Amino acid sequence: QVQLVESGGGLVQAGGSLRLSCAASGSIFTIKAMAWYRQAPGKQRELVARITSGITSGGSTNYADSVKGRFTMSRDNAENTVYLQMSSLKPEDTAVYSCNAVVKRYNYSPDQNYWGQGTQVTVSS
């Protein structure tokens, strides 16, 4: 199995910063992509940021237009961990943020999707 454990959510005032972490562990051959999604009450889940082409080497990072210039996604290859540095936070960033990983558990296994439990981010005005 593969586990994704998130941390770093909380309550912050508008204009403040938070850093989320997501650590992947378990039976992992390679990680094809990792991403952060968020879902606000009454809204659909949306992609916030995504690192693709494997986090062990190379890859690219993409951001939702709503967070470009304010959020930065980074990775620690050795620890299978990704981070989401969120700055200049706005009340509309309030949501449950969830980590997603596309993992190949063995050399010839298909890619599988895994999700973390989610962490609440609340931005007060």
N, C-alpha and C positions, 0 to 999 in steps of 0.2 A: 504494500500500500504506500501511498504518498500523502503526506500531511503538509498543510500550509498553515502557518501560525502567524497571525498579524498582531501588531501592537502599535501603540503610539497615538491612538485617537484621544479625543477629549473635548473640552470646552475652551474656546478662545474668543477673544474680542475681534471684531472686524479690523483688518489691517495686520493682524498677528500672523504667527507661523506655527506650523506643526510638522512633525516628521513621522511618517508611517513606515513600519518595517514589515516585511513578509519573508519568512524563512521556510524553505522547502526541505523536507527530509523524507527518508524512507528509501524504497527501492527505485532508484533513479539511474538510468543509463545516460540520458541527456535531456536537458530542458530546451524545448524548441522556442518557447516564448513565455513571457510572464507579463501580466497586465494588472492594472488597477481599474476597477469599475466602481461606480457609486449609484446609489438609489435613494432618492429623496421621497418622503411620504407622498403618495398619490401620483408619483411619476415613474416612468419606465427606467430600468437600469441603463446607464450609459457608460461608455468607455471613456476613461480619463486619460490613461497613458499606457503604452505598450512597448516592450522591448522584444524584438523578434530575431529570428535566425540563430537561436541558441544563445544562452547567456554565458556560455563558456568561452566563446571567442567571437569577435565581430558583432554584427547585428546593428539594428537601427532602432531608434526610439521615435514614437509618434505620440502626439498629444491632441486632445480635443481642443477645438478653437477657443472654448470658454476658459481654458486654463493655460494656454500658451503664454509664456513670459512670466508666469507666476509659479507654476509647478515644475519640478525637475525630478525625473525618475532616473535612478542610478542602480548599480548592481555591485555585489561582492561575489565574484565568481567562485572563490574558494569556499564560501559559506552557503552557496545557493540562495542568496538573500537579495532581495530588491528593496529599495527605499523610495518613498515619495516625499520629497521636500516640498511643502506647500507654504507659500508666502503670499502676502497681501490678500489674506483670506477675506471672503465676502460672505454675508449671510446666505446667499444662494449656493454656497459651497456646502452647506449643511446637508449631510446625507450619511448613510451607512456605506463605508468604503470596504470593498471586498477585493481580495487578491485572487488572481486566476493564473494557473500554469498549464501549459500544454507540454506533457511529459511523455518521453519514450522510456518505458521502464526497463526494457531489454533491447538488445541490438536489433532484433527482427520483429519487435512488437509494434502494434499500431500506436499512433499518438492518442493519448487520453487526456481528458480535461479534468482539472481538479480546482476546487474552490476552498478558500479559507472561510472562517466563521463570520467574518465581517467585524468592523470596528466603527463605532459612532464618532462622527466629527460634527460638532455643533459650533457655529459661528454666530456670536451675538452682535447685534447692531449697537 
